[in-house]
Amino acid sequence: MANNNNNTARSESRNMVSFKQNTDWVCASVTAPSYSLRTDPTGRLSWPCIAPDKNIDLKQIVTDIGAEEIPDGYNLINTAARSNAEIVSDIARLDDHAASQKPEYFLGFAAKWGSLGFTQLWRDNSLNNQPIPPWVTNSFGPLTPSENTHYDPLIWISRHAETIGFLLELIHHRDSATATLERILFQHELSGIAESLPEARLYEGKSLMLHNFKGRANALQHVPNPTEPHHLLAIGLKLNSSITFEKNAHPREMAETIIEFCIVNNLKQTSITLQGIKLVAPIQAAYLHLRDLFNAEVGIYLKSCRECGKLFVSGRKQSRFCPGLGSKRISSCSNTYRKRRSRYISKLESISGLSKKLCVQAWDESNFQFEVARKRLQMHEQDKH
């Protein structure tokens, strides 16, 4: 049984499967030609969807999908469209850069997708008399942002990136062995308790507690009074919504509960209309796509990059590589793989003296491992003689 400090994960999970996908009416992102980083102590990442010298109502642009409303040089992106499902993994990839918070990675994301809608969620909470988390008002003041104010705090983006990346791992491994799921769950739990438990601190994504991991109970056997399994997750404006489980909870049940809890509660501010689902902020589109992945809907795929091995989401079944960010249409993984493939095929041709066609076939059939491909070609020569 899972408990949480705000909502019961199971109580509303069934609403998730009744949602009807309709991408004609959604909250979209508007990207502008240039972006800036505001490096104040709050870590506020500001990318002006609408340039300061243009008096344009962003609200009207994102609710009226007509292209005639978009000023020259701007691009309206329907983040909930299946063709844009890769926004999910693009957000998750930002977690890799959360520690350094280097502007180029976040601004590359912004150049592709625009704002994720932090201030839109804040305004919606205020309009509906929902509480604003203390961290928000402590960082940015008590006043609700105006309609023409648009920014996403780095810490807020980073927490959602971590949560979304965690959900992708759980969805990908939900049918894996229990031990695999337990390790994934425990590694995420460690990231939330590392400050209070020095032994749990992660170093380059690893911890002493994960070394020769043989289950959560075994890893915590020397920790006095270990807590029940609990996870800190980004929900809306909240950075650390907690969900807690009993110590004997099964990893598969925990994984499914966490997935449903995050999706249902991050879509709470959406509304269902005759036209379909109306989103408040583009960040919600990521959880809408995650819902479809979790429900194994047709037309959305969770893939593993052929080059780097990381998970990514695509609306195309034949996708093989992580998508590019910013102005890059082709990802760096795709470029790296093609160059390496060409180099190894040339090397196979030189070593074996066989045709390029045979070398390409050997490479592709060897799961892209050079030594395996070389041995296949040797066997081919032996069979000939």
C-alpha positions in Angstrom: 0.0 0.0 0.0 1.4 3.4 -0.9 0.7 6.7 0.9 1.6 10.3 -0.1 1.4 13.7 1.5 -1.1 15.1 -0.8 -3.1 12.6 -2.8 -3.8 8.9 -2.9 -2.1 7.5 -6.0 -4.6 4.7 -6.7 -7.8 6.6 -6.1 -7.7 8.5 -9.3 -5.5 6.3 -11.5 -8.5 5.0 -13.5 -9.3 8.5 -14.8 -6.0 8.2 -16.7 -7.3 5.6 -19.1 -10.5 7.4 -19.9 -8.9 10.5 -21.3 -9.4 10.9 -25.0 -6.4 12.1 -27.0 -7.2 15.1 -29.2 -4.4 17.4 -30.3 -6.5 20.1 -31.8 -6.9 22.0 -28.6 -3.9 22.0 -26.4 -1.6 24.5 -24.7 1.3 24.9 -27.1 4.7 26.5 -26.9 5.9 29.5 -28.8 9.6 29.7 -29.6 11.3 33.0 -30.5 14.5 33.5 -32.5 16.7 34.4 -29.5 16.9 33.5 -25.8 18.7 34.8 -22.7 19.8 33.4 -19.4 19.1 35.3 -16.3 21.8 34.3 -13.8 20.2 35.7 -10.6 20.6 33.7 -7.3 17.2 32.0 -7.8 18.5 30.1 -10.9 15.7 31.5 -13.1 16.1 30.5 -16.7 14.3 33.1 -18.8 13.6 32.5 -22.5 11.3 35.2 -23.8 8.7 33.4 -25.9 7.7 36.8 -27.0 10.4 39.4 -27.4 10.1 42.3 -24.9 9.8 44.9 -27.7 6.7 43.2 -29.1 3.4 43.9 -27.4 1.7 40.5 -28.2 -0.7 38.6 -26.0 0.9 35.1 -25.6 -2.3 33.7 -24.2 -4.2 34.5 -27.4 -1.4 32.9 -29.5 -1.4 29.6 -27.6 -5.2 29.2 -27.5 -5.9 30.2 -31.1 -4.0 27.7 -33.2 -4.4 29.8 -36.4 -1.0 30.5 -38.0 -2.0 34.0 -38.8 -1.7 34.9 -35.1 2.0 34.0 -35.0 4.4 36.9 -35.7 7.2 36.6 -38.2 10.1 34.6 -36.9 8.1 32.7 -34.3 7.0 29.1 -34.3 4.0 27.5 -32.6 4.6 24.0 -31.4 1.7 21.6 -30.5 3.6 19.7 -27.8 0.8 17.2 -27.3 0.9 16.0 -31.0 2.2 12.4 -31.4 4.8 13.7 -33.9 6.2 15.7 -30.9 6.3 12.8 -28.4 10.1 13.2 -28.2 9.6 16.1 -25.9 9.4 13.5 -23.1 12.9 12.2 -23.6 14.3 15.7 -24.4 13.1 16.8 -21.0 14.6 13.7 -19.3 17.9 14.3 -21.0 18.2 17.7 -19.2 18.7 15.7 -16.0 22.1 14.8 -17.2 23.0 18.5 -17.1 21.1 19.5 -14.0 24.2 19.5 -11.8 26.2 21.8 -14.0 23.2 23.8 -15.2 25.2 24.9 -18.2 23.1 27.3 -20.2 23.7 25.8 -23.6 21.9 22.6 -22.9 18.8 24.3 -21.4 18.8 26.9 -24.1 19.1 24.3 -26.8 16.0 22.7 -25.3 14.3 26.0 -25.3 15.2 26.7 -28.9 13.4 23.5 -29.8 10.4 23.5 -27.5 10.0 27.0 -25.9 8.9 27.4 -22.3 7.4 24.5 -20.3 4.9 26.8 -18.6 6.0 27.3 -15.0 4.4 30.8 -14.9 1.3 29.4 -16.6 0.8 26.8 -13.9 1.4 29.5 -11.2 -1.3 31.7 -12.7 -3.7 28.8 -13.0 -3.1 27.8 -9.4 -3.7 31.3 -8.2 -6.9 31.7 -10.4 -8.3 28.5 -8.9 -7.3 29.3 -5.3 -4.8 26.5 -5.2 -1.9 26.8 -2.7 1.4 28.0 -4.2 4.4 26.0 -2.8 6.5 28.0 -0.4 9.7 27.5 -2.5 8.0 29.4 -5.4 7.0 32.5 -3.3 10.3 32.4 -1.4 12.3 32.5 -4.6 10.2 34.8 -6.8 8.0 36.7 -4.4 4.3 36.5 -3.5 2.9 38.2 -6.6 1.4 36.1 -9.3 3.3 36.6 -12.6 1.6 38.8 -15.2 0.3 37.3 -18.5 3.4 38.7 -20.3 5.9 37.1 -17.9 7.4 33.8 -19.0 10.2 31.9 -17.4 11.0 28.4 -16.1 13.3 28.0 -13.0 16.2 25.7 -13.5 15.5 23.8 -10.4 11.9 23.2 -11.5 12.9 22.0 -15.0 15.6 19.8 -13.4 13.2 18.1 -10.9 10.7 17.3 -13.7 13.6 16.0 -15.9 14.6 13.6 -13.1 11.0 12.5 -12.5 10.3 11.9 -16.2 13.6 10.1 -16.7 12.7 7.9 -13.7 9.2 7.1 -15.2 10.8 6.2 -18.5 13.0 3.7 -16.8 10.1 2.2 -14.9 7.9 1.9 -18.0 10.8 0.4 -19.9 11.6 -2.2 -17.2 8.1 -2.9 -15.9 8.2 -6.5 -17.3 11.8 -7.0 -16.3 13.0 -9.2 -13.4 12.0 -8.1 -10.0 15.7 -7.6 -9.0 16.1 -5.1 -11.9 13.1 -3.1 -10.9 14.1 -3.1 -7.2 17.5 -1.7 -8.1 16.0 1.1 -10.3 13.6 2.0 -7.5 16.3 2.0 -4.8 18.7 4.1 -6.9 16.0 6.8 -7.3 15.2 6.6 -3.6 18.9 7.2 -2.7 18.9 10.5 -4.6 16.2 11.7 -2.3 17.7 10.6 1.0 21.4 11.3 0.3 21.5 14.5 2.3 20.4 12.8 5.5 22.2 9.6 4.9 25.9 10.1 3.8 26.3 6.4 2.8 23.5 6.9 0.2 25.2 9.8 -1.7 25.5 9.1 -5.4 28.9 9.6 -7.1 28.5 9.8 -10.8 25.2 8.0 -10.6 26.5 5.3 -8.3 26.6 4.6 -4.6 28.4 2.2 -2.3 24.9 0.9 -1.5 24.4 -0.1 -5.1 27.7 -2.0 -5.3 26.8 -5.7 -5.4 23.2 -4.8 -4.8 21.2 -7.7 -3.4 18.0 -5.9 -2.4 16.9 -2.8 -0.5 16.9 -4.6 2.9 20.4 -5.9 2.4 21.7 -2.5 1.3 20.3 -0.8 4.4 21.2 -3.5 6.9 23.8 -1.4 8.7 21.6 1.8 8.7 19.9 2.3 12.1 16.1 2.7 11.8 15.8 2.7 8.0 12.7 4.5 6.7 10.0 2.8 4.6 10.6 3.1 0.9 9.7 6.6 -0.3 10.2 8.6 -3.4 10.4 12.4 -4.0 8.7 13.4 -7.3 7.9 16.6 -9.2 4.2 17.3 -9.3 3.1 20.5 -11.0 4.8 23.4 -9.2 5.9 21.1 -6.3 9.5 19.9 -6.4 9.3 17.1 -3.9 5.9 15.4 -3.5 6.5 12.3 -1.4 5.0 8.8 -2.0 5.7 6.1 0.6 5.3 2.4 0.6 5.2 -0.4 3.1 8.6 -2.2 3.5 7.3 -5.4 2.0 5.7 -3.8 -1.1 6.4 -5.6 -4.3 8.7 -3.6 -6.7 6.3 -4.1 -9.6 3.4 -2.7 -7.7 5.5 0.2 -6.5 6.6 1.0 -10.1 3.0 1.0 -11.4 1.8 3.1 -8.5 4.6 5.7 -9.0 3.9 5.9 -12.7 0.1 6.4 -12.2 0.7 8.8 -9.3 2.9 11.1 -11.4 0.8 11.0 -14.5 -2.6 11.5 -12.8 -1.4 14.3 -10.5 0.6 16.2 -13.2 -2.5 16.1 -15.4 -4.9 17.2 -12.6 -5.0 20.8 -13.9 -6.1 19.7 -17.3 -9.7 19.8 -18.3 -11.7 17.5 -20.6 -13.8 19.3 -23.2 -15.8 18.3 -26.2 -12.7 19.0 -28.3 -10.5 16.8 -26.1 -8.0 17.5 -23.3 -7.1 21.1 -22.7 -3.7 21.5 -21.1 -2.6 24.4 -18.9 1.1 24.2 -19.6 3.3 22.4 -22.2 5.0 20.4 -19.4 1.8 18.5 -19.1 2.1 17.2 -22.7 5.1 15.1 -21.5 2.9 13.4 -18.9 0.2 13.0 -21.5 2.6 11.1 -23.8 3.8 9.1 -20.7 0.2 8.1 -20.1 0.0 6.7 -23.6 3.3 4.9 -23.3 2.1 3.3 -20.0 -1.2 2.3 -21.6 0.7 0.9 -24.7 -1.2 3.1 -27.1 -0.6 2.7 -30.8 1.7 5.3 -32.4 4.1 6.1 -29.6 7.2 4.1 -28.9 9.8 3.9 -26.2 13.2 3.1 -27.8 16.8 2.6 -26.8 19.3 4.7 -28.7 21.5 2.4 -30.9 24.6 4.6 -30.1 24.4 5.7 -26.4 21.8 3.2 -25.1 19.7 5.9 -23.5 15.9 5.7 -23.7 14.0 8.1 -25.9 10.4 8.5 -27.1 9.3 8.8 -30.7 6.1 8.8 -32.7 8.0 6.7 -35.4 8.5 3.0 -34.9 11.6 3.0 -37.1 13.5 5.7 -35.0 16.9 4.4 -33.9 18.7 7.4 -32.3 18.1 10.1 -29.7 16.5 13.2 -31.4 18.6 16.3 -31.9 18.2 19.4 -29.8 17.9 23.0 -30.8 18.7 23.6 -34.5 20.1 20.1 -34.9 17.7 18.0 -36.9 20.0 15.0 -36.7 21.2 14.0 -33.3 24.9 13.7 -32.3 24.3 10.0 -31.6 23.2 9.4 -35.2 26.2 11.3 -36.6 28.6 9.4 -34.3 27.1 6.0 -35.2 27.2 6.7 -39.0 30.9 7.8 -38.8 31.9 4.8 -36.7 29.9 2.4 -38.9 31.6 3.7 -42.0 35.0 3.5 -40.4 34.5 -0.1 -39.2 33.1 -1.3 -42.5 36.1 0.2 -44.4 38.3 -1.6 -41.9 36.4 -4.9 -42.4 36.9 -4.5 -46.2 40.6 -4.0 -45.7 41.1 -6.9 -43.4 38.9 -9.5 -45.1 39.3 -8.4 -48.7 35.6 -9.0 -49.2 33.0 -6.8 -50.9 31.5 -3.8 -49.1 28.1 -5.4 -49.4 29.2 -8.5 -47.4 31.0 -6.3 -44.8 27.9 -4.2 -44.3 25.8 -7.3 -43.9 28.2 -8.8 -41.4 28.3 -5.5 -39.4 24.5 -5.2 -39.2 24.0 -8.8 -38.3 26.7 -8.7 -35.6 24.7 -6.2 -33.4 27.3 -3.6 -34.4 30.3 -5.3 -32.7 33.5 -5.3 -34.7 35.1 -8.5 -33.5 31.8 -10.4 -34.0 31.6 -9.0 -37.6 35.2 -10.0 -38.3 34.6 -13.6 -37.2 31.5 -13.8 -39.3 33.5 -12.8 -42.4 36.2 -15.4 -41.5 33.5 -18.1 -41.3 32.1 -16.9 -44.7 35.6 -17.4 -46.3 36.0 -20.8 -44.7 32.6 -21.9 -46.0 33.6 -20.9 -49.5 36.7 -23.2 -49.3 
